[in-house]
Amino acid sequence: MVRPTTLFAWGLVVCTAGILISLNGCGGGGGSSMTPPPTQKIQHVVIIFQENRTPDNLFQDPNLVAKGADIQSYGINSKGDKIPLQPQSLGVDYDLSHAHSAFLEMYDGGKMDGADKIAVLCKASDCSPPPPPNPQFWSTDPSQLGPYFQLAETYTFGDRMFQTNQGPSFPAHQYIISGTSAPSATSTSFVAENPAGNALFFTDAGCTAPSDEYVALINPSGQETSNIYPCFDHPTLTDQLDTQNISWKYYAPGPGWIWTAPNAIQHMCVPNAPIPNATACTGSDWVNHVVLNQTQVLTDIAAGNLSSVTWVIPNGQSSDHASFADGTEGPSWVASVVNAIGNSQFWSSTAIIIAWDDWGGWYDHVAPPIDSTYGYYEYGFRVPLIVVSPYAKAGYISHVKHDFGSILKFTEEQFNLTTVAPGYADTRSDDLSDCFDFTQTPRTFQTIKAEKDASYFINDKRPLEPPDDD
């Protein structure tokens, strides 16, 4: 019998065997830029990054399947049993480990049959109510996913989008801004997990974390044998945007969250004291480009202010992350951002890329294309991808291998930038080119139907629900 282990502030407990390592994780506005050339069809790239889902879990859409999307309605466990993926709500009272150890369990040397070994985590100390049978093998209630299905069916859906890293949110969010989780440009190791070491590691991460916080490194042998303080200094895509005077914004709910990637990059944060004694980020990137109010993206668009490159990070309730019992708002949140752009002057020149940061512990049947050439921590499991633009192919299913580096490379090509650094994901990834047809007549935007609209999110006065990952 495995004894439950409480996880500090959130009371998460391990309810099945498995190794648990915590998951999850400063304000401003302004920032002018040169205007892209008028002949450049895409002048705005918007990256909407959601949480913790796989295609098999989130997109049991019969219309997509009929068009050829590789979505499987059942899973195989370690005993060889075939388990139907029964639907349940986006908001549940449990979570699943998505630490690197959980990846190894599910991957099982490429057999993809170990999801049942992934640890189940509950907010209640006694796991009451208990998780359902086979909790790793559930899918999501299609009645809650109308906006996602409409977007995926109308524009381009990718069924070969792989998380670049084999672990949880904290390193994944480093990849989406820089193409790596290596702590420095010369490091041969990668940040592999979420921070640990204090009771607030989900919301107090990065270069202003308490001195006892640490994060595990995975070495060239694929072993987690050392820890470092969770503040790094590798190159980022934003460095190139700054150099070329191209505007960018990073909208996020909280300064220390593990989902707020700039807080862990020293030259972006510029801590107000030598680490590990800092309490705030003070750098120009942070002050001028990181907006600590995710709903401001909606009011900025309405006011005619959309940066050339934009990252949009959700609040917990709107993130699609399991363990938020009221967390059913993700599809409406994404639709509100897409609708704000689609019904604005920016639609004609924008590409919106919607992806999820990791697999969240949910079953998926497609083995990642692991290649030893790329190291020992890449690639991870599939996550959904939706590409929305007047130039996105209509009703298209992309079977091309994409990863987070593909989003960076696409952005680099639109603004004539070089890759971030040698060996980073964008140097070897594709550029999403199969998802677009720049010769087609630009598509007229049709509003995405959603239960909640922009005014709901702008006027929502509930306390923010921060990350509470494993």
N, C-alpha and C positions, 0 to 999 in steps of 0.2 A: 504494500500500500504506500502511495506517495503522499507525504505530508504536505498540505497546501502551504505556500510561502507568500505572505502578504507583501504587496508592492507599495510600501510607503503611502504617499498621499492619496492614492486612488483606491486602496484596498483591493487591488487585483490579486488574485491567487492562482497558482498553478493547480489545475484540477485533473490533469493527466500527466503521465510521465513526459518529461522533456526539459531541456535546458532553457531557462528564461533569462534574457538580457534585455534591459529596458529599452523602449522605443520612444521617439518623439524629440520635437523641436524644434532700428532703433528708431523716430518718426520723421516726417519731413514732407516736403513737396518741392515744387519748382523744378528748375533744370531746363534750359533752353537748348535748341539744337539747330544745326543747319537742316534745311528742308531737303529731303531726297530729290533727285532729279525728277522732273515731271514725266519722263519716259519710263520710269520704274513703276511697274504695275503694282507691286506689293511695297507699300511704304510704311506699313504697320504690321508687326508680328505680335500677337497676343497669345501667351502660353498660360492656359488654365490648368493648374495641377491639382488633381483630386487625390483621394486616399484609398489605397488598400483593396483593390478588386482585381479579378481576372476576367477574361472574356467569358469563360464557362460560367462564372458566378454571376456576372452582371448583364450579359447579353444573350439570354435565352429568348431571342426574338425570331419567331418563325419566318418573318419576311427576310431578315438577314440570312438566315440559314438557307432559305429557298434560293437566294442569290449566290450562294456558294461560300458564305462565311463559315470558317472552321470552328464551330461551336458544338461541343459534345454535351449531351443531356444526362450523362452518367459518369461515375468515376470508378476506379479500381483501387482497392486498398491493399495493404501488405499481405493479406491472406488470399488475394486473388478474387475477392468478392466484387461483384458488380453492384454499385449503389446508385440508384436514381438520384439526381440532384433536385430535390424537392424545394419549392419556393418558400421563402420566409421574408419578413420585413427587412428593409435596409437598416432599420434601427433595432438592435438586439441588445441583450444584457450581458453578452459575453464577447470575448475577443479571442484571437488566435495568435500564437507566437509567429513572428516573421523575422526572428533573428537569423543569423547565418546558419546556426545549428538547425533551425527549422527548415531552411532551404535544403540542407544536406539530407535531412530525413525524407522530405517529399521527393527530391530528385532521385535518390537511391541509385546513383550511378547511371542515370538515364532511363531507368525503368518507370519513373513517375508513379510509383505505387505506395509511397510512404506518407501520404497526407494524414492518415489516421494516427500517426505517431506524433503529430504536431501538438504541442501543449495547448490546452484550453484555459483561458483566463476569465475570471469572473470579477465583477465589481464588488459583489457581496462576499463577505469573508467565508460564508458557508455555501457559496454557489447556489443560492436560493433566489429565484427558481433555478433549477439545474438546466444546463444546456440541453438541447434536443439530442436524440441519438445521431451519431455520425456528424457532429457539428461542422467538421471541415468540408463536408460534401453538400452543403445546402447552396441553392442558388437564390436569386433575389426576386421578389414578387414583381412580375411584369407590370402590374397595375400602378406601381409607384415609379415606373421608369419611362413614362410617355415622352418627356423631353429628350432623353437620351436616344430612344428608339427613333424619334422623328429626325433628330440630327444625323444619326448614323445611316438611316435609310435615304435621306435627302442628299447628303454630301458624301464624303469618303470615310469608310470604316476600315481600320487596319487590324487584321487578325494575326499579324506576325510582328507586333510591337513588343519588344522585350525590355524589361527593366534592365538597365546596364549592370547594376550591382546585384549581388546575391544576399541582400540583407534588408534592413528596415529603413525607416524614413530619414533619419538624420544623414546618413551617407547619400541616400537617393537624392535629397535636396541639394547636396553639393554637386552631384552629377548634372542636375538640370540647369545649373548656372555656370558650370565650368568644365564638365566632361570628365571629372575625376573626384575621388575622395582622398587621394594621396595628400598627406598633410603639408607637403612642400613639392616644389618643382623637381627636386632630385630624389625624392623618396622612392624606395622600392616596395614600400608597404602601403596598405590602404586602410583608412578608417572603415571598420567593418560593422559596427553596431551603433546603437543609441547610447547616449551618455548614461552613466550610473555614478553612484557615490553620495548623493544627497537626496532629501525628500522631494525636491522640486526639479528633478532633472528633466522633466518634460517641458517646463516653462522657464527654466533658468539655465539655459545652455549657452555654448559659445564662449566668446572672449570675455564675458562678464560673469561667467559661472563661478560658484563658490570654489575655494581652493581645493576641496576634497573631491571635486568631480573629475571623472576620467572617462575615456572611451577606448575600446579595444582596437588594436591594430592587427591586421592579418598580414603575415609575412610571406616571402616568396615561396615558402613550403606549404602555404595554405593553412598555417596554424596561427591561432590567436595567442601569442606568447608574451605580449607587452601591452601596456596602456600608456596613453598620453593625456594631457590636459586638452579639452575640446576646443582649442583655438589654433587655427592653421594659417598658412599663408601661401597658397598656390595661386597661379594665374586664373583669371576668370574671363568670361565673355564680356562682362561689363568693363574690364580694362580696355578692351579694344573699342567699345562704344564710346568711352570717355576720350580716348585718344583721337577718335575721328569726330568728336563733338556731335554724336548721335544720341538723341534723348532716350532715356529709359526710366522706368519706374518698377518698383517691386512692392506690391500691395500685400500686406500681411496683418493679421490681427494683433500679434504681440511681439515685443522686442526679444525676449529670451526663448521663444518657442523653438523646438527642434525643427519645425517646418520653415523657419525664417533663416534661410541659408546665409545671408550676408553677416549675421551676427557671429559666425564662427570663422570668418576670414579676416585676419588681422588688419590688412591694409584697407579693407572696406569699413570695418568697425572703428578702427583707431581707438582703442580703449583709453579711458580717461586716467588710468594709472597702470603701472607695470602689472602684467598678468602674473599671478592670479588674483590681484587685488582690485581690479577694475569693477566699476558699478554701472558704467554707461558707455555707449559708443558715441564718438564725437566726430568721426571722419566726414569728409565732404560727400562721399558716396552715400553714407548713412543719412546725413542731414538733408541732402538735396534729392535723394532718389528713393529711399525706403519710406513708404507711407504706412504708418501703423494704424490703419483703418481700412480693412479690406473692402468695405462698401463704398469708399470714396472713389473707387474705379468707376462706379455707376454715375456719381455726380460729376466726376471729371469728364466723362464722355459726354454727358448731357450739356456740359458747359463748353464743349468743343475742345477739350484738352485730352488728347490721347498721345502718349509718347510713341516714338518709333518702335521700341521694343518694351513689352510689358509682361511681367509675371504676376499672376493672380493666385494667391494662396487663401484657402477658405478658413472660416471658423469651424470649430469641431462639429457643431450640429449640421453644417452644410458640406461636410467633407467626404461623405460616404463611408467614413471609418466605422467599423463595427464597435460596439460597446457604448455607443450613444443611443439610449433607448428612444430618444426623440429625434434621432439623426436621420430623418427622411427627407431633408430639404435639399440635398445635393443636386438632384435634377433641376429643381426650380432655380437654385442659385446659379448654376451654369447657364440655364436658359436666360436668366435676367441679364447676365453679362453679354451673351451672344445677341439678345434682342436689343440691348442698348447700342451695341455696335451696328447691328444690322439695320436699325431704324435711324441711323445717324449719317452724317456726311462721310464718315470713315469707312462705310461698308465697301465702297468701290475699290479701296486700296489696302484692304486688310486680309491677312491670313490668321485664323484662329486655330490653334492647335490644342486639343483637349486630351490630356493623358492622366494616368493614375500613377502614383509614385512607387508603389510596390504591390505585390500580390496579396498581402494581408493574411497569408496562411490558408487561403481558400484553395480548393482543388482546381487544377487546370491540367488538361491532358497532353499538352504539347511540350516536349522536352526543349529546353533552351539550347541554342547552338553554341555550346561551350567549345572554345578553341584555345588550346594551350598557348598559342601565339600571343593571345591577348592577356595572359596572366592567369591568376588563380582565384579571381573574385568577379569575373565577368564571363558570361552574361547570367542574368537572373530569369525568372519566369515571365510569361506573357502578362501584359497589362493592356487594357483597351486603348485604342487611339481613334479619335475623330478629328478630321480636318475640315474646317468650315471656311469657305471663301467664295466670292463670285467666280473664282477660277478653279475651285475644287471640282473634281470630276463628280458628276451627278450619279448617285446610287451605285458608287463604285466600291468594290471590296479589294483592298490592297493585300496581296499575299507576299509582298516584298519584305525582307527582314529589315526592320527598323529598330532603333533603340533611342535613348535620350540624346546620344550624340547626333542623331539625325535631325533633331530639333535645332541643335546648335548649328549644325552645318547649313541647314536651310536658311537660318537667320544670317549666318555669315555671308552666304551667297547673295542674299537680297541687298546687303549693304556693303558688298565688296570688301569684306574683312578676311583676314587670314585665320587659320585654325588657332585655338587657344594656346596649345603647347604640344610639342612632339609627344606622341604616344597617348594623348588623351582621346576620349571616345570619338570626338568629332573628326579626328584625323583618318579614321577607318570606316566611319558610318556612311550610309547613303544620305541623300539630301531630300528625301520625300518627293522627288520629282515625279514619281509615278502617280502621286495623288493629285496632281494639277494638270490642267490643260490651258496654257496661257494663250492659245489661239481661239478658244471658244468664246462665244458671245457672253460677256459677264452676266452672271445670273442675278435676277431680281430677288431681293430678300423677302422671305415669307416668315412672319412672326412665329416663333416656336411656342406652342401651347404649353402652359405650365400652371400648376395650382397656385403658386405664389409669384408675385411680380417684383420689380425693382423697388417699388415703394415699401413693400413689406420688409425687405432687408434693410433699406435705408432707415426705416423708422423702428426697427426692432430694438427694444431697450433691455432685453434680457441680458444677464451677465454672460460674457464670453465663456464658452466651454473650450478649454485648452486641450492640447494633445494629451492622451492618456494611453499611449501605446505600450506594447510589451517591451 
